[in-house]
């Protein structure tokens, strides 16, 4: 934009047109890169969600396996009829 303002001050229409052309070209490229980045971020977010879901499933399976082992070995928590109040 600096070149455009300088060309306008000098009343140089050729340089003004050229600078506007360059600005439009770079604005178009910026739009393309923005769209590409947005798509990439969406894919990254989807992958992160999938990884988190897989980690949750693995944690659940691990806890279930621990509970099953605790139950088989006799260390499972059992409740009794004993009450502090009564």
C-alpha positions in Angstrom: 0.0 0.0 0.0 3.0 2.2 0.6 3.9 2.1 -3.1 0.3 3.0 -4.1 0.3 6.1 -1.8 3.6 7.2 -3.1 2.6 6.8 -6.7 -0.7 8.6 -6.0 1.3 11.5 -4.5 3.4 11.7 -7.7 0.3 11.1 -9.9 2.0 8.0 -11.4 -1.0 6.0 -12.6 1.1 3.1 -14.1 2.8 2.5 -10.7 -0.6 2.9 -9.0 -2.2 0.2 -11.2 0.8 -2.1 -10.8 0.8 -1.8 -7.0 -3.0 -2.5 -6.9 -2.4 -5.6 -9.0 0.3 -6.8 -6.6 -2.0 -6.1 -3.6 -4.9 -8.0 -5.2 -2.6 -10.9 -6.1 -1.3 -11.2 -2.5 -4.8 -10.9 -1.1 -5.9 -13.8 -3.3 -3.0 -15.9 -2.1 -3.7 -15.0 1.5 -7.3 -16.1 1.1 -6.1 -19.5 -0.4 -3.6 -20.0 2.5 -6.3 -19.1 5.1 -8.6 -21.7 3.6 -5.8 -24.3 3.5 -4.9 -23.6 7.1 -8.5 -23.8 8.2 -8.9 -27.1 6.5 -5.7 -28.4 8.1 -6.8 -27.2 11.6 -10.1 -29.0 11.2 -8.4 -32.2 10.2 -6.0 -31.9 13.2 -8.9 -31.3 15.6 -10.7 -34.3 14.2 -7.6 -36.5 14.7 -7.2 -35.1 18.3 -10.8 -36.0 19.1 -10.3 -39.5 17.7 -7.1 -40.0 19.8 -8.9 -38.7 22.9 -11.8 -41.2 22.4 -9.3 -44.0 21.9 -7.5 -43.1 25.1 -10.8 -43.0 27.0 -11.7 -46.4 25.7 -8.3 -47.8 26.6 -8.6 -46.3 30.1 -12.1 -47.8 30.6 -10.9 -51.3 29.5 -7.9 -51.0 31.8 -10.0 -50.1 34.8 -12.4 -53.0 34.0 -9.5 -55.4 33.8 -8.2 -54.2 37.1 -11.6 -54.6 38.7 -12.0 -58.1 37.3 -8.5 -59.0 38.6 -9.4 -57.6 42.0 -12.6 -59.6 42.1 -10.9 -62.8 41.2 -8.2 -62.5 43.7 -10.6 -61.8 46.6 -9.6 -58.2 47.2 -12.9 -56.8 45.9 -14.6 -54.3 48.2 -17.6 -55.8 49.9 -20.2 -54.0 51.9 -21.4 -55.3 55.2 -24.6 -54.7 57.2 -22.5 -52.8 59.9 -23.6 -49.2 60.5 -21.9 -46.6 62.6 -25.3 -45.1 63.5 -27.0 -48.2 64.7 
